[in-house]
Structure formats: C-alpha cells, structure tokens
C-alpha cells in the first residue's frame, strides 16, 4: 500500500479534474472560479482546440457567418489568467475510483480530488454497408465541419440522413448555398422525437418551400460507392440505397441520427447507468467524488414527470456545471430548472421551453401561415411545454406557466391578443381565491 501511495504521489494531481472540454466541462471550470474555488483545476479534452460552442457547428459556423474565434467559450488568455490548466488532445480511457486517478490513451495517469465527467456523446454511427466510405460525415467537431466546408464548391448532390435538429439546420445552410439537398427520415415526420405533429409539418413545408427534398418513412439499406478512387485510394460515394425507394444520388452524406453518451470508462469503473451515467440532484454519480454533467448525465427531472432522462442542451450543460461548482465549493444547491432549447433554420427561430413528452393535448396559439406562432402542450390540463416559432414573448412568458404548473382556460392560451403572463396571473388569482 505504501509503495502504491508513493507511486501515486509522483503523478500529476489536481483538486478537480474535468474530463470533457465542451460546453459542460468548460462551464464547470468557469463556474468553479466564479464560486471562488481556489484549488487546482485541469480541463481535459479530446480535441486540440480551445473549448468552443457546438450548436453553431451546424448553423452559423457551417454557413461561415461566424468565425471560429466567435464561437470560443472564452478567449485563450482567460484560462491561464484563472489558473485553469488546459490538457487538450487527451482522451481519458479509464478511471480508477479507488486510487482517484484517470488514465489517457497516451498512457498518462492523473490524480484527482474530485472528478467531473463532461464528455457529452459521440455521433451515433450508421450500421449499414458502405458507412466507412469517404464523405460520410458527422457533425460533432470543428474538424468535421471544416472538412465539409472545404469541398462545398465541388459538391452538388447532398443527402442528409436524419430529420432532427442537426439534419434540418444543415439542410437550411446548404439549401441557401444553392445545393441540391435530400433529407431521409426513417420516421413518418421530422423532429418526431422532440416535437408534436403540427411543428413537424410546419418545418417540412418550410424546407420544401426552400427546395429541400424531404422524404419520410425511408430506411437506408446501404451507402453505395462508384468504384472510382477518392483521396486516399478508397472508393468514392455516389449514392444512398434505400429500402423500397431506390438509390438517391449523393456526393456527400451527412448523418445526424443522435448521439451515444460517452461514459464507457465510468461504467467500467462501477458507476451506475444505462442511457448515460446516473446522477442525483447534485450531479453526483454512484462513485465517490465523481460527478457528471451535460449530455452524458442521466438525472431525474420533475419536468419530465419524474423520469430519469438526459438533456442535450446548452442550458442543461450550464445549469449542471453551476450546480457541481457550488457543491464542490461547499455550497448547498440542487439542479431543477425548466429545460429550454433553440434552433435556427432560415429566418425561423424556434425556441422551446419545457418538455412535451407525455402531453395529452395541444393548443395552437396564432396562425402557422404567418410564420409566427406557438404550440402549447398540456398534460392533465396543465401547461408542460411550448414550441415558439418567431414568438419570443410567448417563449419568455411560458417559463412561469410551466414552473407553476398552471391550468389556464384554452381560450386564453389560444388567443395571441392575451399575453401569457396576464393569463397566468388571472389563473393564479382564481386558484388563490
């Protein structure tokens, strides 16, 4: 035991080691210093890039509207000024909770007092034949997007597999650049996992009006090569073979079918979890002195009916990072904020507050044809979520309705002339009376 302790004492040690330099990890480091935490901090990331925002990758950065410097979470000087040691280009492959150490793919071992796991997830890979062909792309890193942008002038037929946020955002960017874009969605509508049918049909119509070919209920059978060498000598992609719908021509395929939470080292170390790693209200895992935040952290959420879920959003990453920072700094706190999300497509700004899963009724507030409206989701008469398209006031005022679990007459919710805050106020007065 003494020899083990001497060996451990020779390795680098930090009071807090944060694994994952995306939004959740970077914000944890920022929040620790904001909470006056004076201990040593190491922020470890797979990429060699400074921590940056990922949502713009499929939007502003992809389109070229924002430079990489504009999506940095903090300027380069910030990290040194706050004594946050950036350990970039390092992938952690194992955790030893007993020794309080992590080991990287390079073979480095680093000791920690507290460990914060903020690795997010890896893009879910296609399982069909041809998935390893060149120009089968995923939107996860700056390098992914730079690779696509560098050859856009040579690309004409673009196939996007997956009609979620990333797929639709990429489709909007590419269609504005004059590309021929086909979106293949396996389900019967886009955004099926995150929104109701009304919003799905609205965005399908919008994309089709911009020339995007949206094809629903399409299952991919294989990716097809042309037999012509490309770049490193491998076959060049030429199409996507579907089940029962022929082959769609493709110069490039962009895949957006979700993520797989990157938690294997934690689970191998004994942490509990299935879809991600399980955490409590303070973001603690079942391993001593180990926390998890962001996309990879499965927590019980009161706004999801008390179910254990993962939330893939900047807001959740920020909120959980702040929670962990306060806990490590010795302050009492817990994580239970109303979830929110956003997506920009063309001149449409979709803002979502709350979680619509499990709703039993919907109310359309406004007229979708005006391209400014909201969809309100209810469960047992109470407002649980809003999808707001170019309707920021509804989005802002919707938080109170969800947080206070209010039941408001449908006629008031459906009438855009009545502010939601006024409807909420009158509902609260009726309850108190």
Residue, then its C-alpha position, 0 to 999 in steps of 0.5 A: x500500500x505504501x509503495x502504491x501511495x508513493x507511486x501515486x504521489x509522483x503523478x500529476x494531481x489536481x483538486x478537480x479534474x474535468x474530463x470533457x472540454x465542451x460546453x459542460x466541462x468548460x462551464x464547470x471550470x468557469x463556474x468553479x472560479x466564479x464560486x471562488x474555488x481556489x484549488x487546482x483545476x485541469x480541463x481535459x479534452x479530446x480535441x486540440x482546440x480551445x473549448x468552443x460552442x457546438x450548436x453553431x457547428x451546424x448553423x452559423x459556423x457551417x454557413x461561415x457567418x461566424x468565425x471560429x474565434x466567435x464561437x470560443x467559450x472564452x478567449x485563450x488568455x482567460x484560462x491561464x489568467x484563472x489558473x485553469x490548466x488546459x490538457x487538450x488532445x487527451x482522451x481519458x480511457x479509464x478511471x480508477x475510483x479507488x486510487x482517484x486517478x484517470x488514465x489517457x490513451x497516451x498512457x498518462x495517469x492523473x490524480x484527482x480530488x474530485x472528478x467531473x465527467x463532461x464528455x457529452x456523446x459521440x455521433x451515433x454511427x450508421x450500421x449499414x454497408x458502405x458507412x466507412x466510405x469517404x464523405x460520410x460525415x458527422x457533425x460533432x467537431x470543428x474538424x468535421x465541419x471544416x472538412x465539409x466546408x472545404x469541398x462545398x464548391x465541388x459538391x452538388x448532390x447532398x443527402x442528409x440522413x436524419x430529420x432532427x435538429x442537426x439534419x434540418x439546420x444543415x439542410x437550411x445552410x446548404x439549401x441557401x448555398x444553392x445545393x441540391x439537398x435530400x433529407x431521409x427520415x426513417x420516421x413518418x415526420x421530422x423532429x418526431x422525437x422532440x416535437x408534436x405533429x403540427x411543428x413537424x409539418x410546419x418545418x417540412x413545408x418550410x424546407x420544401x418551400x426552400x427546395x429541400x427534398x424531404x422524404x419520410x418513412x425511408x430506411x437506408x439499406x446501404x451507402x453505395x460507392x462508384x468504384x472510382x478512387x477518392x483521396x486516399x485510394x478508397x472508393x468514392x460515394x455516389x449514392x444512398x440505397x434505400x429500402x423500397x425507394x431506390x438509390x438517391x444520388x449523393x456526393x456527400x452524406x451527412x448523418x445526424x441520427x443522435x448521439x451515444x453518451x460517452x461514459x464507457x470508462x465510468x461504467x467500467x469503473x462501477x458507476x451506475x447507468x444505462x442511457x448515460x451515467x446516473x446522477x442525483x440532484x447534485x450531479x453526483x454519480x454512484x462513485x465517490x467524488x465523481x460527478x457528471x454533467x451535460x449530455x452524458x448525465x442521466x438525472x431525474x427531472x420533475x419536468x419530465x414527470x419524474x423520469x430519469x432522462x438526459x438533456x442535450x442542451x446548452x442550458x442543461x450543460x450550464x445549469x449542471x456545471x453551476x450546480x457541481x461548482x457550488x457543491x464542490x465549493x461547499x455550497x448547498x444547491x440542487x439542479x431543477x430548472x425548466x429545460x429550454x432549447x433553440x434552433x435556427x433554420x432560415x429566418x425561423x427561430x424556434x425556441x422551446x421551453x419545457x418538455x412535451x413528452x407525455x402531453x395529452x393535448x395541444x393548443x395552437x396559439x396564432x396562425x402557422x401561415x404567418x410564420x409566427x406562432x406557438x404550440x402549447x402542450x398540456x398534460x392533465x390540463x396543465x401547461x408542460x411545454x411550448x414550441x415558439x416559432x418567431x414568438x419570443x414573448x410567448x417563449x419568455x412568458x411560458x417559463x412561469x406557466x410551466x414552473x407553476x404548473x398552471x391550468x389556464x382556460x384554452x381560450x386564453x392560451x389560444x388567443x395571441x391578443x392575451x399575453x401569457x403572463x396576464x393569463x397566468x396571473x388571472x389563473x393564479x388569482x382564481x386558484x388563490x381565491 
